[in-house]
Amino acid sequence: MEETVLLVGGGGREHAIARALSESAATLYACAGNRNPGIARLAEGFETLDTTNPTAVRSYADDVDATLAVIGPEAALAAGVADALDEAGVYTFGPQEDAARIETDKAFQRRFMKQHEIPGCPDFETFDDMEAACEYIDDYDGDLAVKPAGLTGGKGVRVIGDQCTAEEAKEYIRDSDYDRIVLEERLVGEEFTIQGFVANGQLRVTPAVQDHKRAYEGDEGPNTGGMGAYSDAALQLPFMSESEYNDAVDVLRETVDALDGYKGVLYGQFMLTTDGIKVVEFNARFGDPEAMNTLPVLGTNFLDVLVAAREEESLPQLSFQRQATVCKYAVPDGYPTDPQSGAEVTIDEESAGEALLYYASVDERDDGIYTTTSRSFAVVGVADSITEAEEIAEEAISAAGEEGLRVRHDIGKPDLVQQRIDHMAELRGE
């Protein structure tokens, strides 16, 4: 039968999902709190609504006679949107609220790992008494990461010895309004992510990607939702071996085995350390920007994955073009601490040249497209090597201009990639 897919969410990640689905026979509809012009051009219809309101999303799914749904943002998963759509008979590629706790509740996430003996779990303790947490910092022999238990858009973590001192961490805890926090050992190494498609107890994995959270070049400044990312032509990244990639996949596989009935994307954020693979966190959806690195090189029809998941059939084996990708985000001046909105976005698909353009949080008006206070758009270069992909992305982002915008130009450049390789070699004592 002809499939009608409802896409929930309006960011760069969702634009990448929309583009992947537009290459199939599906009829696409989308809904989001913001109107994404890139998604709107690919979709048969686009509804602006609150995607954390399950009733509103379900009603729109009914209106368009959706047969499948894909949820992009974590907030919608936390709100139970997948539950509402599944109940309405719209198979949703995304976990229901309870299963999404693997991302939305970091205290649950760590206890789950410990209970099921998932490898790669760091030392941790959870607290709802903030003074007790501060005492733990005083008593702990070593540096700690401070993590709010709930969702913070990737901006809530503070790492002692990297981003702050122990005293600053305690001040952060006392001044926050968090109900619960997790304190865990600081992991030292190189971070990377692997995203897996999960349904019917099966896992299909994608190439490793390295995101860049810090706001400024040279990995300086506060954490952001992600300033860009790169992947290599191989499944693994240049600073890791194929066996280390496989070790991370094994962690995902054991997690899927323990997550009874999970469906959707399971995203593992890992740290490659001298003690092997450690889990920084799990996410219950595509990464943003990592979806923009992964989906453009996916050779398998994404719709086929969704249909097989719904029909309880074996998920297709995934094939990927053996090409590297580099994604660079343009963000408004002042992002993430004091973002300034209202700058005109002049780039479009044509002026992006060889790069792929993904709109994120923008305001489309009669006289043009303008920035909001969140990440604006991303460009992705795809080529045989990281260096060539970076050059394509850089040419596009430079053509966009930087009036009211800021970019981390160093993402994917040979010097920064080499720093990652050298860092791991130094930690290994090579």
C-alpha positions, 0 to 999 in steps of 0.5 A, spaced: 500 500 500 502 507 499 505 509 505 503 516 508 508 518 513 508 523 519 514 527 521 514 530 528 519 536 529 522 541 525 529 542 526 535 540 522 535 533 524 528 532 521 530 536 515 535 530 514 529 525 515 524 528 510 529 528 505 531 521 506 523 519 506 522 524 500 527 519 496 522 514 497 514 513 494 512 515 501 507 521 501 510 526 507 506 530 512 510 534 517 508 538 524 512 542 528 512 548 533 516 552 528 515 552 520 521 549 517 522 551 510 526 546 507 521 540 510 515 544 508 518 544 500 518 536 501 512 535 504 505 535 502 502 538 508 506 542 514 502 543 520 504 548 526 503 545 532 505 544 539 509 537 538 509 535 546 501 535 545 500 528 544 492 530 542 494 535 537 499 530 534 494 525 534 489 529 531 493 531 525 495 524 524 488 522 523 487 528 518 492 526 514 491 519 514 498 517 516 500 510 516 507 511 519 510 516 523 517 518 525 519 522 531 525 527 531 525 531 538 526 528 545 521 532 548 515 529 544 518 522 546 518 524 553 511 527 552 508 520 550 507 522 543 509 515 540 504 512 545 498 516 542 500 515 535 501 507 536 494 507 540 491 511 534 494 505 529 499 509 526 506 505 527 511 510 530 518 509 529 520 512 536 520 509 543 514 510 547 514 514 553 516 509 558 522 506 554 524 513 552 527 514 559 533 511 557 534 518 554 530 522 558 532 520 565 539 519 566 538 516 573 534 511 570 539 510 564 545 509 569 541 504 574 538 500 568 545 499 565 548 497 572 542 492 573 543 489 566 550 489 567 551 493 560 558 494 559 561 501 559 558 504 565 562 509 569 562 510 576 556 514 578 551 516 584 544 519 583 542 525 588 535 528 590 539 532 596 543 537 593 547 538 599 549 531 599 551 531 592 556 537 594 559 533 599 560 527 594 564 532 590 568 533 596 569 526 598 570 523 591 578 522 589 578 524 582 574 529 577 566 528 576 561 530 571 555 533 573 549 531 569 541 533 571 537 527 570 532 530 566 532 533 559 537 540 558 538 540 550 545 538 551 547 544 555 546 542 562 552 538 563 558 540 567 565 537 567 570 538 573 577 539 571 575 541 564 569 546 564 569 548 571 572 547 578 569 543 584 567 549 587 564 552 581 560 545 580 558 545 587 555 552 586 552 550 579 548 545 583 546 549 589 544 555 584 540 550 579 533 548 580 534 541 578 530 535 582 535 530 581 542 530 578 547 524 577 554 525 579 559 520 575 566 519 574 569 524 568 571 520 562 577 522 558 578 520 551 575 521 545 567 522 544 563 519 538 556 516 537 553 510 533 546 511 531 542 504 531 535 503 528 531 498 532 525 494 532 523 487 533 529 486 537 533 487 532 539 492 531 542 495 525 547 500 526 550 506 522 557 509 521 560 512 527 560 520 528 564 525 532 560 531 534 563 538 537 559 540 543 563 546 544 561 553 542 567 556 539 573 553 535 579 549 538 573 546 543 572 552 547 566 555 550 560 553 553 556 546 551 551 547 545 546 543 542 552 541 537 556 545 532 557 540 527 560 533 526 564 529 521 564 521 519 569 517 515 568 513 509 569 507 513 564 505 519 569 507 524 573 514 525 580 516 524 582 515 531 579 508 533 580 501 530 575 497 527 575 493 533 573 499 538 567 500 533 565 493 534 566 494 541 561 500 541 556 496 537 556 490 542 554 495 547 548 497 543 546 490 542 546 488 549 542 494 551 537 493 545 537 486 548 535 489 555 530 494 552 524 489 551 520 491 545 524 498 544 523 501 537 526 507 533 533 510 534 537 508 539 543 513 539 549 511 543 554 516 545 561 513 547 568 515 550 574 511 547 578 511 553 584 507 555 580 502 559 576 501 552 569 503 550 565 507 556 558 510 555 557 517 556 549 517 555 544 514 550 539 518 546 532 515 544 532 518 537 537 521 531 542 526 533 542 533 531 547 534 527 549 526 527 542 525 522 545 530 517 552 526 517 548 519 517 542 519 512 545 522 506 550 516 505 544 511 507 544 507 501 538 503 504 531 506 503 529 509 509 522 507 508 523 500 507 526 500 514 520 503 517 515 498 513 519 492 516 519 495 523 511 495 523 510 489 519 514 485 524 519 483 519 527 482 519 529 489 518 533 490 512 541 490 512 543 497 511 548 499 506 552 506 506 556 509 501 563 509 502 564 516 503 566 521 509 561 527 511 562 534 514 557 538 517 557 545 520 552 549 523 551 556 523 548 559 529 546 566 531 551 571 534 551 570 542 549 563 541 548 559 546 548 564 552 545 570 549 543 569 542 541 575 537 535 573 532 533 577 526 539 576 521 537 574 514 539 567 512 541 568 505 543 561 503 539 556 499 539 550 496 542 553 489 547 557 493 550 551 497 553 549 491 555 541 492 553 541 499 547 539 502 543 544 506 539 543 512 534 548 515 534 548 522 530 553 527 529 559 522 523 564 521 520 564 514 517 571 513 514 574 506 521 578 505 525 572 507 528 567 512 531 570 518 534 567 524 531 565 531 535 564 538 537 557 536 541 553 531 539 556 524 542 551 518 547 546 517 551 545 511 554 538 509 559 536 505 559 529 502 566 526 499 571 521 498 575 523 504 574 528 510 578 533 508 574 533 501 568 533 505 570 539 509 572 543 503 565 542 500 562 544 507 566 550 508 565 553 501 558 553 502 558 556 509 562 561 507 558 563 501 552 564 506 556 570 509 557 571 517 552 577 518 549 575 525 551 568 524 557 564 527 560 558 525 566 553 527 570 553 521 575 548 524 570 542 524 573 537 520 579 540 518 585 536 518 589 539 524 583 538 528 582 531 526 589 530 527 589 532 534 584 527 535 588 522 533 594 524 537 590 525 543 588 518 543 595 516 541 598 520 547 593 517 552 595 510 549 602 511 551 604 510 543 
